[in-house]
Amino acid sequence: MRMVDIIHAKRSGKELTEEQIQYFVDGVVSGKIPDYQTSALLMAIFFKGMTTEEQSTLTMKMMESGDHLDLSSIHGVKVDKHSTGGVGDKTSIPLATVVAALGIPVPMISGRGLGHTGGTLDKLEAIPGYQVEISEQDFIKQVKKDHLAIIGATGNIAPADKKIYALRDVTDTVDSIPLIAGSIMSKKIASGTDALVIDVKTGAGTFMKTLEDSKALARALVDIGKGVGMQFMALITDMNQSLGNAIGNSLEIEESIDLLKGNGPADLEKLIVTIGGYMAVMGDKAKTTAEGQKMCEEVIHNGQALDSFEAMVRDQGGDPNVVNDPNGVLPQAKYQIQLPAKTSGVIAKIVADEVGVASMLLGGGRQKADNQLDYSVGIVLNKKIGDKVESGEPLLTIYSNREEVDDIKKLLYDNIEVADTAKVPELIYTTIE
């Protein structure tokens, strides 16, 4: 069997066999297939797609390429959450601490940023000392102790995905349903959790631009999850504007801490409470989602979720002082530059993906797989869709380590619209079970 024949078959629109997919995955893991051929097949899959059977086969072969975590020694229903990624989407970090504060074990294996979207691991690494790579033994030990750990996939968890993931980012093959489904589910099945909620983003700021595509992805994920016996559901939520106000690694950690102190943005808290309600039911702590949501609100506002976050940071080597003094602990940008409104009116549009690109160009995201991040930079929105604004009033603040940001200002002005009226997008569109 030759890799070039597999590329040709998919490029021609043929369905790949189990043997061909196995050969591809084995070659990626062993390094026998060079990056340029892997990239060629990824592009062929992007354009030609995959059948349901191909998607399932790819997922399972990627999962089987490494170890399967045995979490049976952790008491209780192990519940996890994953997002398909979006601008300002720091949901996983405060949500995991909220659910853990309910006594539900949350063993979370997360990823890094893709393109203009931030990664949970990148945000956590903005906290000095925080270790995203710990041993399986320490991972299980910490979940038993804190009900929570957030780490990156180890070298033995879906190693095929680890290599493919990096190449997708730099070959513009991120927004492919088979590749997204395979990436997410190979890691989540291998991670050994019992139940999973997927937050499928839809809109300008994510990879699924239309509600139709988002529903198709959600359906593919749910079918794979239920096919292997997991409790599984998906929510489709909005990403036409950024979630919360902060975009950028340190800035999003600070906003997460604000939320856990009961002072976070309303949209972020609503999403966390909504997803947390489903996770509480899955974790056998609540009988209804409404009851679970009330429990989530309580641990946010009584400080228990903040305590859970502090324990996780400390036990993974991070500086716990970040809770009480985020500005003193987290990297800080040298310049804070406001972007004033040119006219008065109502914010009608903030193109989320372009705001994410602006943060990336400041150094907050990766244009290449090996790019080093500047954790301090980013953007904080002063206004969101539907808000009134006066001429000269700041629309947002640019956090930068370069004084000259005319290119960033132009990009942002070109993608923020002020009008007489505005239609505020829905936050949560639907659920798929």
N, C-alpha and C positions, 0 to 999 in steps of 0.2 A: 504493500500500500504506500502511495506517495501523497504528501501533503498537497502538492500542486493539483492532484486529481480531486481531492476533497474541495479545494477552493473552486475549481472549475465546476464541480457538481452544484455547489451552492450558488455560484455566480449564474449558472444556467437555470436556476429556479427549482432544482431537484431536491427531494427530501433526503436528508442525510440518514444513513443507517446507524444503528447502535454501534456497530464496529467502527465506523468512520468517526463518530463522536468520541468513542473511547480512545482511538488512535490520537486524535487531536488533543484531548485532555492529558493523556499520558505524555505526549510530546512537549506540551507546555510546561508541565511539572518537571520533566527531566532536563529541559533546556535543549532537546534535540531539534525542536522546531524553532527557527529563528524568529525574532520579533516581527520582521517584515512579512513573513508568511502568516503569522498569527493575526497581524493587523489586516492583511488582505482578506482573511476569512471573516473577521469582525465586520469589515465593510460590506462583504457579500451578504452576511446575515442582516445587516442594517437595511440593505436595499431589497432583499428577497424575502426576509422574514423567516419564520419557522412554524411548523405545524404544532398543535398541542402536544403531540407525542414527542416531537423533537425537543420542545421546550422542557418537558418533563425529563427526558433522557439526559439532556445537557445538564440540568440541575442536579440530578442524582449522580452523574459521573463526576461533576465538580465537587459535590459533597463527599463522594467516596475517594477523592484524590488525597484525602488526609484523614485525620483522626475524627472520631465522633466523641464529644465530651459526655462522660457519664456523670450526671448530676443527681443520681438517685439517692446519694447520701444527704442531700439538702432536703429538709422536711418541707412539705407543702407543695402547692401548685406553682411551678416556676413560670412566670409571666414576663414577656418581653414586648417591646414596641420598636418599630422601625419606620423611618420616613424615607420617601423617595427623593427628598432633598429639595431645598428651596432657599430663597434669599432671606437671611435673618432667622432661619429656622433652627432655633436653639432648643426646641421643645423637649428633646430626649433627656437633656440634663436635669432640668427641674422636675419633669414628669417622673423620671425614674426615682428621684428622691422622695417625691410625694407618695408614690405607690409603695416604696420600701418602708416609708413611715407608717403605712397601714399594716405592716408585718408580712407583706407579700414578697417572697424572694424574686429579685430582678437581676438575673445574670445577663448583662447586656454586652454583646460584641458589636462594636460600631466601626465606621469607616472614616476615611479622610475626605476632604473636599474634592468635588469634581467640577472643573470649570469655574463658573461664577457662583456656585453654591458652596457653602461652608460645610466642613465635616465636623462631627461631634468630637473626634479625637484631636483635631487641630485646635478646637476651642479649649478643650481640657488641658492641652499642652501649653496653653498660654499661662497656666498656673505654674509658677516655678516649682520644679521637682516632681510634678505629677507624672507617674509612670503608666503608660498605656499598654506596655508589654510586660506582663507578669506570668509566672508559671501557672499551669493548670491547677496544681495543688494549692497555690496561694489564691487563685481566683475562687476556687470552691470554698476555701477557708474564710475568705473575706465575705462572700455571700452568706455563709452561715452566720457570721458575726454581725454584719451590718444590714443583711438582707439586700445588699447591693454591691455591684462592682461594674464599672464601665471600662472595657479594654478593647484593644484591637485584636483582630484575628491572629493567633499565633502562627508560626511557620507550619504547624501541623493541621490547622483548621482551614479546610478548603484552599490549599496552596495554589491550585489552578486559578481560582478567582483572584487571588492576590496579584498575580502577574497580569491577568486579563484586565483587571480593574484599572491598573495604572495605564495600560495601553489605550483603553477606551477613552480616557480623559484627554489624551493628546492626539487622537485620530478622529475626533468628532463623531464617535459612534456611541455616545452616552445614551441618547434617547431612542433606544431600541427595546421594545417590549421583551423579546426573548432574552436579551442580554441583561436587562434590568432584573427580570424575574429569576434568571439563573444565578445572578450575583447575590441577590438578597436571600433567596431561599436555600442556596447551597450552604451559606454560613449559618442561617437560622436553624435549619434542620440539624446541621452538625453540632450546633451549640447546645443541643439537648434540652431546650425549653419545652414545656408542655403546652403553652398557649401563647399566641402572638396577635398583636394588633398592628396592622400596617396603615400608616397615614400616607395616602396617595395624593400628592400635590397636583393641582391642575392650574393652568394659566401661564401668563407671560414669564414668571420668575422661576419656572421649573422646566423639566424636560418633556412633560406631557402638556402640550399647549391647549388641547381641547378637552372638554368634558368627556367626549366620546372615547378618545384615546385613554384617558384616565380610567374610565370604567372598564375598558378592555384589559388594561394592566391589572387593575384590582381583581377582575374576574380570574385572570391567569394565576395570580398569586394565591387567591383563596382556593382555587382548584388544586394547586400543587400542595398547599398546606394541609387541606382536608384529606388529600389523597394519601398522605403519610400519617394520618391519625392525629393531627394537632387540633386543638381548639383554635379557631382562626376566624378573623373578620378584618374588613378593611373599611376605612372612612375615606371619603374624597373631600379634600379641603382646599380652600382658595390660596393661590399664590400669584394673583395678579398684582398685589402689592406685598411688600415685605411683611413678615410676621413680627409683631412688636415694632420697636423703633430703631434698634441697634443692628448694624451690619458690620461684622468684623470680629475677630476672635476674642480679644480682651474685652471689647465693648459688649459682646454677647454674654460673656461670663458675668460681667457686672450687672447686666440686665436680668440674668437668671437669678442672681443673688437678691436683687431688688424684688423680684417676684416672690421668692421664698420668704421675704420679709413682709409680704402682703402689699407691696407697692409697685407691682409690675403692670405692664400694659394690659388693658382689658381684653384685647383679642387673644393674647398669649395665655392669659389665665383661663379664659373660656375654653380654649382648645385643650389645655392640660386637664381641666376638670372634666371635660366631655370624654376624652380618651381614658382618663383615669377611672371614670365611672365604669366603663366596660372592663377594664383590667381588674377592678375590684370584684366584679361579678365572676370573671374567669378564675380569679384567685380565691374564690369561696369566702370572701370577706363581706360581700353584700348580696342581697337577694335580687335587687333591681338596680338598673343603672342610675336611677334617680337617687337611691340610697347611697350608692357608691360615689356619686358626684358630691353629695353633701359631706361625706367623709373626707374627700379630697380637699374641699374648701376648708374644712376644719383644721387639717394638718398644715395647710398653708398659713392660716391666720393665727394658729397657736404656737408656731415655731418648731413643731416636730419635724417638718420637712426640711427646714434649714439645718437642724441638728443632724439629720440623715446625710445631707450634703457635706457638712463639715467632717463627719466621720469617714465618709468615702474618700474625701480629699486627703485627710491625714493618713489613712491606711494605705493609700496608693502613693505615698511619698510626697504629696503636695503640701504647700504651705497653708495651714488652716487659718492663718491670720487674714487670708483673702476674704473671709466671711465678714469680718468687722472693719477691714481697711483695704477694700479692693484697689483703690487708687495707689496705695502705698506698696502693694504687692504685685499687681499686674503691670506689664509693660505699658508705658504711656507715650503717646505720640507727641512730637515736639511742637506741632502747630495745630491749632483749632481754628478753622476758617469757615465762616458762615456764608451761606448762599442766599442772598436776599431775593424776595419775590419781585418780579419786574412789573406786575400789575396786581390789582386787587380782584378778589372774587372767591371762588370755591375750588379746591383741588379736585380736578376731574380725572386725572390720570397720573400715576407714577409707575412707569414701566419697570417692573421689578427686576427683570434680568439685566437691564442696562445699569440699574443702580448696583447690582451685584458685580457687573463688569467694572464699574467705577472703583469699587472696593478692591477688586482683583488688581487693577492697574496701579493702585496705590501700594500694592505689595501684600494685600491680605488674602490673595488666592493664587492658585498655580496656573501658569500658562504652559508649563512643561512639568513632566512627572517629577523631576528632581529639583524643582524650584524651592528655595528656602522662603518660608513665610515671615512677614513682619507682623507679629501678633498685635502690635499696638495700633495699627491703622484701621480705618474704616469710615463709616458714615452713620450719623444718628439723625433720624427724621424728626423734625419739629412739627410737621404737618403730615396728615394722611388723607386719603380720598374722602371727600365729604366735608373736610374742615375748611372754615373760612380763613382767608389770609388777606392782609393789607399790603399794599405796595411798600417794599422796603423791609417787610417783616421776614425774618429768617425762615426759609423752607426747611433747611437742614444744616448740619454742621459736618464739615469734612475734617477728619483726623488724619494728619499726614506728617511724614518726616521730611518732606520737601516743601519749601515755601511757595514755589511756583506750581500752581495747580490749575492753570487756565484750561488745559485739556480736559481735566476732570469736570470743571465747571461747565464747559460747553456740552459735554456728554450728558450731564445731569439736566441742564436747561432744555436740551433737545428732547428729553424724555419725561418732563414734568409739565402737565398742562393745567392751566388755571382758566376756568370758564365761569359762566353764570350759575350753572347747576351741575350736579354730579350724581351718578348712580353708584352707590356704595355696594361693592360686591358682597355676596354671601360669604360667610366664614366656613360653614360646613354644608356641603351639598347633599350628600347621601351616605348611606352605609351599605356594604355588600357582605352578606354572610353565606 
